[in-house]
Amino acid sequence: MNRKIITAASLAVVLVPVAAAPTVSAAPTAARYVDTRARDCAGSGSGCRPGVVVHHWHKRGSSARGVGWVYASREGVRSGTARWLVKKPGGSWKAGGGWKRAHRVGSHVETSWGRDGHTGPKYPRGTKVCTQFKGLSTKACVTLK
């Protein structure tokens, strides 16, 4: 009979600390992001000559904008080389990405920089992002809101 009392008392000593331990959530709360695609066409005539699409993201309440990817297109040409430019509010133009060969897709050429997800450089709200094709003075621009 003493064995049963000792065994029960030993079991109670082992279980009490586990039951009294505070509960910890398994996963932290995921950050809330706002994902936006901004696009614009520039130039005259039909189609985008050139065009730009920018995927940017930010955490709710933040004024910093992350640029995930930039897409440049130009209609009515067979080839081209493009780059993207950035101008922060009150700043000067800087190259966001180097010159890159655009590939033909149907009646237009296109190229892109970056990737999906919440990656890439961060800029303040109000920054302008433009694409520019070599030999073309017109730029297509969007503003990060």
SETIFI-193937 format. One record per residue (C-alpha): residue in one letter; x, y, z; residue number from 1. Coordinates in Angstrom, 1 decimal, padded with zeros to 4 digits. Example, Ala and Ser with C-alpha at 12.3 -4.5 7.8 and 13.67 -1.06 7.14 Angstrom:
REM residues 2
<pt r="A" u="012.3" v="-004.5" w="007.8" k="1"/>
<pt r="S" u="013.7" v="-001.1" w="007.1" k="2"/>
***
This chain:
REM residues 145
<pt r="M" u="000.0" v="000.0" w="000.0" k="1"/>
<pt r="N" u="002.9" v="002.3" w="000.7" k="2"/>
<pt r="R" u="004.1" v="001.8" w="-002.9" k="3"/>
<pt r="K" u="000.8" v="003.1" w="-004.3" k="4"/>
<pt r="I" u="001.0" v="006.2" w="-002.2" k="5"/>
<pt r="I" u="004.6" v="006.9" w="-003.2" k="6"/>
<pt r="T" u="003.8" v="006.4" w="-006.9" k="7"/>
<pt r="A" u="000.8" v="008.7" w="-006.8" k="8"/>
<pt r="A" u="002.8" v="011.3" w="-004.9" k="9"/>
<pt r="S" u="005.7" v="011.1" w="-007.4" k="10"/>
<pt r="L" u="003.3" v="011.4" w="-010.4" k="11"/>
<pt r="A" u="001.7" v="014.5" w="-008.8" k="12"/>
<pt r="V" u="005.1" v="016.2" w="-008.3" k="13"/>
<pt r="V" u="005.9" v="015.6" w="-012.0" k="14"/>
<pt r="L" u="002.6" v="016.8" w="-013.4" k="15"/>
<pt r="V" u="002.2" v="020.0" w="-011.3" k="16"/>
<pt r="P" u="005.0" v="022.0" w="-012.9" k="17"/>
<pt r="V" u="003.8" v="021.2" w="-016.4" k="18"/>
<pt r="A" u="000.2" v="022.2" w="-015.6" k="19"/>
<pt r="A" u="001.3" v="025.4" w="-013.9" k="20"/>
<pt r="A" u="003.6" v="026.5" w="-016.8" k="21"/>
<pt r="P" u="002.3" v="029.5" w="-018.7" k="22"/>
<pt r="T" u="001.0" v="028.9" w="-022.2" k="23"/>
<pt r="V" u="003.0" v="030.3" w="-025.1" k="24"/>
<pt r="S" u="001.6" v="030.8" w="-028.5" k="25"/>
<pt r="A" u="003.1" v="028.6" w="-031.1" k="26"/>
<pt r="A" u="003.4" v="031.2" w="-033.9" k="27"/>
<pt r="P" u="003.9" v="034.9" w="-033.7" k="28"/>
<pt r="T" u="001.3" v="037.2" w="-035.3" k="29"/>
<pt r="A" u="001.9" v="037.6" w="-039.0" k="30"/>
<pt r="A" u="002.7" v="041.2" w="-040.1" k="31"/>
<pt r="R" u="000.0" v="042.8" w="-042.1" k="32"/>
<pt r="Y" u="001.1" v="044.0" w="-045.5" k="33"/>
<pt r="V" u="-000.6" v="046.1" w="-048.2" k="34"/>
<pt r="D" u="000.4" v="045.0" w="-051.7" k="35"/>
<pt r="T" u="-000.1" v="047.3" w="-054.6" k="36"/>
<pt r="R" u="000.5" v="047.2" w="-058.3" k="37"/>
<pt r="A" u="000.8" v="050.7" w="-059.9" k="38"/>
<pt r="R" u="000.9" v="051.0" w="-063.7" k="39"/>
<pt r="D" u="001.2" v="053.7" w="-066.3" k="40"/>
<pt r="C" u="001.6" v="054.2" w="-070.0" k="41"/>
<pt r="A" u="003.4" v="057.1" w="-071.6" k="42"/>
<pt r="G" u="003.9" v="058.5" w="-075.1" k="43"/>
<pt r="S" u="001.6" v="059.2" w="-077.8" k="44"/>
<pt r="G" u="-000.4" v="056.9" w="-080.1" k="45"/>
<pt r="S" u="-002.1" v="053.6" w="-079.3" k="46"/>
<pt r="G" u="-000.5" v="051.3" w="-076.8" k="47"/>
<pt r="C" u="002.1" v="051.8" w="-074.1" k="48"/>
<pt r="R" u="005.2" v="053.4" w="-075.6" k="49"/>
<pt r="P" u="006.7" v="052.8" w="-072.9" k="50"/>
<pt r="G" u="004.7" v="051.2" w="-070.0" k="51"/>
<pt r="V" u="005.6" v="050.5" w="-066.4" k="52"/>
<pt r="V" u="004.1" v="048.2" w="-063.7" k="53"/>
<pt r="V" u="005.6" v="048.4" w="-060.2" k="54"/>
<pt r="H" u="004.7" v="045.9" w="-057.4" k="55"/>
<pt r="H" u="005.2" v="047.7" w="-054.1" k="56"/>
<pt r="W" u="004.3" v="046.8" w="-050.5" k="57"/>
<pt r="H" u="004.3" v="048.2" w="-047.0" k="58"/>
<pt r="K" u="003.3" v="047.4" w="-043.5" k="59"/>
<pt r="R" u="000.1" v="049.1" w="-042.3" k="60"/>
<pt r="G" u="000.9" v="052.5" w="-040.9" k="61"/>
<pt r="S" u="004.4" v="052.6" w="-042.3" k="62"/>
<pt r="S" u="005.6" v="055.3" w="-044.7" k="63"/>
<pt r="A" u="008.4" v="053.1" w="-046.2" k="64"/>
<pt r="R" u="007.5" v="051.4" w="-049.4" k="65"/>
<pt r="G" u="009.3" v="048.2" w="-050.6" k="66"/>
<pt r="V" u="009.6" v="047.6" w="-054.3" k="67"/>
<pt r="G" u="009.3" v="043.9" w="-055.1" k="68"/>
<pt r="W" u="009.5" v="044.1" w="-058.9" k="69"/>
<pt r="V" u="009.5" v="046.5" w="-061.8" k="70"/>
<pt r="Y" u="008.2" v="045.6" w="-065.3" k="71"/>
<pt r="A" u="008.9" v="047.6" w="-068.4" k="72"/>
<pt r="S" u="007.3" v="047.2" w="-071.8" k="73"/>
<pt r="R" u="007.2" v="049.0" w="-075.1" k="74"/>
<pt r="E" u="004.8" v="048.4" w="-078.0" k="75"/>
<pt r="G" u="005.5" v="048.6" w="-081.7" k="76"/>
<pt r="V" u="009.2" v="047.7" w="-081.6" k="77"/>
<pt r="R" u="011.1" v="044.5" w="-082.2" k="78"/>
<pt r="S" u="013.9" v="045.0" w="-079.7" k="79"/>
<pt r="G" u="015.1" v="047.3" w="-076.9" k="80"/>
<pt r="T" u="017.1" v="047.8" w="-073.8" k="81"/>
<pt r="A" u="015.5" v="049.3" w="-070.7" k="82"/>
<pt r="R" u="016.3" v="050.4" w="-067.1" k="83"/>
<pt r="W" u="014.4" v="051.7" w="-064.1" k="84"/>
<pt r="L" u="015.0" v="054.9" w="-062.3" k="85"/>
<pt r="V" u="014.1" v="056.1" w="-058.8" k="86"/>
<pt r="K" u="013.6" v="059.7" w="-057.5" k="87"/>
<pt r="K" u="012.9" v="060.1" w="-053.8" k="88"/>
<pt r="P" u="010.9" v="063.2" w="-052.7" k="89"/>
<pt r="G" u="013.3" v="066.1" w="-052.9" k="90"/>
<pt r="G" u="016.1" v="064.0" w="-054.3" k="91"/>
<pt r="S" u="017.7" v="063.4" w="-057.7" k="92"/>
<pt r="W" u="017.2" v="060.5" w="-060.2" k="93"/>
<pt r="K" u="019.2" v="057.3" w="-059.4" k="94"/>
<pt r="A" u="019.3" v="054.1" w="-061.4" k="95"/>
<pt r="G" u="017.2" v="051.4" w="-059.7" k="96"/>
<pt r="G" u="018.4" v="048.7" w="-062.0" k="97"/>
<pt r="G" u="021.0" v="048.4" w="-064.7" k="98"/>
<pt r="W" u="020.3" v="048.3" w="-068.5" k="99"/>
<pt r="K" u="018.6" v="045.1" w="-069.4" k="100"/>
<pt r="R" u="017.7" v="043.6" w="-072.8" k="101"/>
<pt r="A" u="014.0" v="043.4" w="-073.4" k="102"/>
<pt r="H" u="012.6" v="040.4" w="-075.2" k="103"/>
<pt r="R" u="009.9" v="040.4" w="-077.9" k="104"/>
<pt r="V" u="006.5" v="039.1" w="-077.0" k="105"/>
<pt r="G" u="004.0" v="039.5" w="-079.8" k="106"/>
<pt r="S" u="003.8" v="043.2" w="-080.8" k="107"/>
<pt r="H" u="005.8" v="044.5" w="-077.9" k="108"/>
<pt r="V" u="009.1" v="044.0" w="-075.9" k="109"/>
<pt r="E" u="009.3" v="043.5" w="-072.2" k="110"/>
<pt r="T" u="011.7" v="043.0" w="-069.3" k="111"/>
<pt r="S" u="011.5" v="043.0" w="-065.5" k="112"/>
<pt r="W" u="013.6" v="043.3" w="-062.4" k="113"/>
<pt r="G" u="013.1" v="041.7" w="-058.9" k="114"/>
<pt r="R" u="010.7" v="039.0" w="-057.8" k="115"/>
<pt r="D" u="007.4" v="038.4" w="-055.9" k="116"/>
<pt r="G" u="007.2" v="038.6" w="-052.2" k="117"/>
<pt r="H" u="008.1" v="041.3" w="-049.7" k="118"/>
<pt r="T" u="011.7" v="041.7" w="-050.8" k="119"/>
<pt r="G" u="013.6" v="044.5" w="-052.6" k="120"/>
<pt r="P" u="014.7" v="048.0" w="-051.8" k="121"/>
<pt r="K" u="012.6" v="050.4" w="-049.6" k="122"/>
<pt r="Y" u="011.8" v="054.0" w="-050.4" k="123"/>
<pt r="P" u="009.7" v="056.7" w="-048.7" k="124"/>
<pt r="R" u="006.1" v="057.3" w="-049.7" k="125"/>
<pt r="G" u="006.0" v="059.7" w="-052.7" k="126"/>
<pt r="T" u="009.0" v="058.2" w="-054.5" k="127"/>
<pt r="K" u="008.7" v="058.2" w="-058.3" k="128"/>
<pt r="V" u="009.7" v="055.0" w="-060.2" k="129"/>
<pt r="C" u="010.1" v="055.2" w="-063.9" k="130"/>
<pt r="T" u="011.2" v="052.9" w="-066.8" k="131"/>
<pt r="Q" u="013.3" v="054.2" w="-069.6" k="132"/>
<pt r="F" u="014.2" v="052.6" w="-073.0" k="133"/>
<pt r="K" u="017.5" v="053.5" w="-074.7" k="134"/>
<pt r="G" u="017.0" v="056.0" w="-077.5" k="135"/>
<pt r="L" u="013.5" v="057.1" w="-076.2" k="136"/>
<pt r="S" u="013.2" v="060.3" w="-074.3" k="137"/>
<pt r="T" u="009.8" v="059.5" w="-072.9" k="138"/>
<pt r="K" u="009.7" v="057.7" w="-069.5" k="139"/>
<pt r="A" u="006.7" v="055.9" w="-068.0" k="140"/>
<pt r="C" u="006.4" v="056.7" w="-064.3" k="141"/>
<pt r="V" u="004.4" v="055.8" w="-061.2" k="142"/>
<pt r="T" u="004.4" v="057.3" w="-057.7" k="143"/>
<pt r="L" u="004.6" v="055.1" w="-054.6" k="144"/>
<pt r="K" u="001.5" v="056.0" w="-052.5" k="145"/>
***
